[in-house]
Amino acid sequence: MRWLRSDEMWHSPVVSAPTILLAEDDPAIRRAVEQSLLLEGYHVVATGDGLEAIAAVRRDNPDLLVLDVMMPGLDGLTVCRVLRAQGDWTPILVLTARTQVSDRVAGLDAGADDYLVKPFEPEELLARLRALLRRAGPSTGPDSPAGDELAAAGVRLDLAARRVWRGGEEIILSRTEFDLLELLIRNCGVVLDRTTIHDRIWGYDFGTGSKNLSVFIGYLRRKLARPGAPEIIHTVRGVGYTLRES
């Protein structure tokens, strides 16, 4: 707990500040990240173990999780898988020292919403956390919703309940998958370039070497696929993606 100086009390948004669970087994990194978060006004629950992280999620109901990949007890990716399997879709940012694209994709496969490669600048970490918290806020997706439902190409979205159906069959999507599908449906027939999608979904561009967007597009295609039904998410080579009936 951080005690406030008298000159902080009037302006500090402590009452409504988001709670961030930080799970990092390196004490030096954990202390440095925790201090940065506290200085930004966040509540922080810090731990160095994956099993403790899961217990803290149940106990403290955090608004966002920052998980190191390599931890004792349970590693960060396993924590992601356990929480997602339990239906917990709290936003998750994974920290990893591994630089290979396949290692980063593994984090997204486990259910993380974003990843950050060590070493990183505190400003970049804070920017990514702000983007994840904005997406998890009152708005139901990347746009302010107009109406309760969206429908295109045989897919129907209930924006308030964040539920999706294709051909009468409900499809379970993660937060990021839902937001991405909503963006595509709102722009049905329009080719959205990768930079625009990155900005609208994550709040920044991951760069030309990132596989983040293509991974989530692959998830959506697999989940939306139905025997005999046409592909509805199309790649426009060199530009981006569009949703339309074939």
C-alpha positions in Angstrom: 0.0 0.0 0.0 1.3 3.5 -0.9 0.5 6.2 1.6 -0.4 9.6 0.0 1.4 12.8 0.8 -0.9 15.6 1.9 -0.4 17.4 -1.4 -1.6 14.4 -3.4 -4.8 13.8 -1.5 -7.0 16.3 -3.3 -6.1 15.4 -6.9 -5.3 11.7 -6.6 -8.0 9.4 -8.3 -7.3 6.7 -5.7 -10.9 5.7 -5.1 -11.6 4.8 -8.8 -8.1 3.8 -9.8 -7.9 0.4 -11.6 -6.3 -2.5 -9.8 -3.5 -4.2 -11.7 -2.2 -7.6 -10.8 1.5 -7.9 -11.5 3.0 -11.4 -11.5 6.8 -11.3 -12.0 9.4 -13.5 -10.3 12.4 -11.2 -10.8 12.3 -9.0 -7.6 14.1 -6.1 -9.3 11.8 -6.0 -12.3 8.8 -6.5 -10.0 9.7 -3.6 -7.8 10.5 -1.3 -10.7 7.2 -2.0 -12.5 5.2 -1.8 -9.3 6.7 1.6 -8.5 5.9 2.9 -12.0 2.3 1.7 -11.7 1.9 3.3 -8.2 3.3 6.6 -9.5 0.6 6.5 -12.2 -2.1 6.1 -9.6 -2.9 2.5 -10.0 -3.6 0.0 -7.2 -1.1 -2.8 -7.5 -1.3 -6.4 -6.3 2.2 -7.9 -6.8 3.3 -11.5 -6.7 6.2 -13.6 -8.0 4.4 -16.9 -8.5 1.8 -18.2 -11.0 -0.2 -20.1 -8.4 -0.3 -17.0 -6.2 -1.5 -15.0 -9.2 -4.5 -17.2 -9.8 -5.4 -16.9 -6.1 -5.0 -13.1 -6.3 -7.3 -12.9 -9.3 -10.1 -14.6 -7.3 -9.4 -12.6 -4.1 -8.7 -9.1 -5.5 -10.7 -9.1 -8.8 -8.1 -7.0 -10.7 -9.0 -4.9 -13.7 -5.9 -6.0 -15.6 -3.2 -8.6 -15.3 0.5 -8.3 -16.2 2.1 -11.8 -16.3 5.7 -12.8 -16.8 6.0 -15.9 -18.9 8.7 -17.6 -16.8 7.5 -18.0 -13.2 7.7 -20.7 -10.6 4.6 -22.7 -9.7 2.8 -21.9 -12.9 4.2 -20.0 -15.8 2.4 -17.0 -17.2 1.0 -18.8 -20.2 -0.5 -21.5 -18.1 -2.1 -18.8 -15.9 -3.6 -17.4 -19.0 -5.0 -20.8 -20.1 -6.4 -21.5 -16.7 -8.2 -18.2 -16.4 -9.6 -18.3 -19.9 -10.8 -21.9 -19.4 -12.7 -20.6 -16.3 -14.4 -18.0 -18.4 -12.3 -15.1 -17.0 -11.7 -12.5 -19.7 -9.8 -9.9 -17.6 -7.3 -8.2 -20.0 -3.9 -9.8 -19.8 -0.5 -8.3 -20.9 2.3 -10.9 -21.0 5.9 -10.0 -20.4 8.5 -12.2 -22.2 12.2 -12.2 -22.6 11.8 -14.4 -25.7 12.2 -12.5 -29.0 11.1 -15.2 -31.4 7.8 -14.5 -33.2 6.7 -18.0 -32.4 7.2 -17.4 -28.6 5.1 -14.2 -28.8 2.4 -15.9 -30.8 2.3 -18.6 -28.0 1.2 -15.9 -25.6 -1.7 -14.9 -27.8 -2.6 -18.5 -28.3 -2.8 -18.9 -24.5 -5.4 -16.1 -24.3 -3.3 -13.0 -23.7 -4.5 -9.7 -25.2 -1.1 -8.2 -25.7 2.6 -8.9 -25.1 5.7 -6.9 -24.3 9.3 -8.0 -24.9 11.9 -7.4 -22.2 13.7 -5.2 -21.8 11.1 -2.5 -22.2 10.7 1.2 -21.5 8.2 2.1 -18.7 6.4 4.5 -21.0 5.6 1.7 -23.5 4.3 -0.6 -20.7 2.1 2.2 -19.4 0.8 3.0 -22.9 -0.2 -0.6 -23.5 -1.9 -0.8 -20.2 -3.9 2.3 -20.9 -5.0 0.9 -24.3 -6.1 -2.4 -22.7 -8.0 -0.6 -19.9 -9.8 1.7 -22.5 -11.0 -1.4 -24.4 -12.2 -3.0 -21.2 -14.1 0.1 -20.2 -17.9 0.9 -20.6 -17.8 1.0 -24.4 -18.7 -2.4 -25.9 -16.0 -2.3 -28.5 -13.7 -0.2 -30.6 -16.6 2.1 -31.6 -19.3 3.6 -29.5 -22.3 1.4 -30.2 -25.3 2.6 -32.0 -28.1 0.1 -31.2 -27.9 -3.2 -29.4 -27.0 -5.5 -32.3 -24.9 -5.6 -35.4 -25.3 -8.1 -38.3 -23.5 -8.7 -41.6 -22.6 -11.7 -43.7 -24.7 -14.0 -41.7 -23.1 -13.1 -38.4 -25.0 -11.4 -35.6 -23.5 -9.5 -32.6 -25.2 -8.6 -29.4 -23.2 -5.6 -28.3 -24.5 -5.4 -24.7 -24.0 -9.0 -23.9 -21.0 -9.4 -26.2 -22.3 -12.6 -27.7 -21.9 -13.8 -31.3 -23.9 -16.1 -33.6 -23.4 -17.5 -37.1 -26.2 -19.5 -38.7 -28.0 -19.7 -35.3 -25.1 -21.2 -33.5 -23.4 -19.2 -30.8 -19.7 -18.6 -31.0 -17.5 -17.9 -27.9 -15.0 -15.2 -28.5 -12.3 -13.6 -26.4 -12.5 -9.8 -25.7 -9.9 -9.1 -28.5 -11.6 -11.4 -31.0 -15.0 -9.8 -30.3 -13.6 -6.3 -30.7 -11.9 -7.2 -34.0 -15.0 -8.8 -35.4 -17.1 -5.8 -34.3 -14.7 -3.5 -36.2 -14.9 -5.6 -39.3 -18.7 -5.8 -39.2 -19.1 -2.1 -38.7 -17.0 -1.6 -41.8 -18.4 -4.5 -43.8 -17.2 -4.4 -47.4 -14.5 -1.8 -46.6 -10.8 -2.8 -46.7 -9.2 -1.8 -43.4 -5.4 -1.5 -43.5 -3.3 -3.1 -40.8 -2.3 0.2 -39.2 -5.9 1.3 -38.8 -6.9 -2.0 -37.2 -3.9 -1.9 -34.9 -4.8 1.6 -33.8 -8.5 0.9 -33.3 -8.1 -2.4 -31.5 -4.8 -2.0 -29.6 -4.3 1.7 -29.6 -0.9 1.6 -31.4 0.9 -0.2 -34.3 3.0 -3.2 -33.4 5.3 -2.7 -36.4 5.9 -4.5 -39.6 7.3 -7.6 -38.0 4.4 -8.3 -35.7 2.2 -11.4 -36.2 -0.3 -10.2 -33.6 -3.1 -9.2 -36.0 -2.7 -12.2 -38.3 -2.9 -14.5 -35.3 -6.3 -13.0 -34.2 -7.6 -13.0 -37.8 -6.7 -16.7 -37.9 -8.6 -17.3 -34.6 -11.7 -15.6 -36.0 -11.7 -17.5 -39.2 -11.5 -20.8 -37.5 -14.2 -20.0 -35.0 -16.5 -18.6 -37.7 -16.0 -21.4 -40.1 -19.0 -23.7 -40.7 -19.3 -26.7 -43.1 -20.5 -25.4 -46.5 -20.5 -21.8 -45.4 -18.4 -19.2 -47.3 -15.3 -17.6 -45.9 -16.3 -14.1 -44.8 -13.0 -12.5 -43.6 -10.7 -11.9 -46.6 -7.1 -10.8 -46.8 -6.3 -8.0 -49.2 -2.6 -8.7 -49.9 -0.4 -5.7 -49.1 -3.2 -3.8 -47.5 -5.2 -5.5 -44.7 -8.5 -7.2 -44.2 -12.2 -6.9 -45.0 -15.4 -8.7 -44.1 -17.9 -9.6 -46.8 -19.8 -12.5 -48.1 -17.9 -14.4 -50.9 
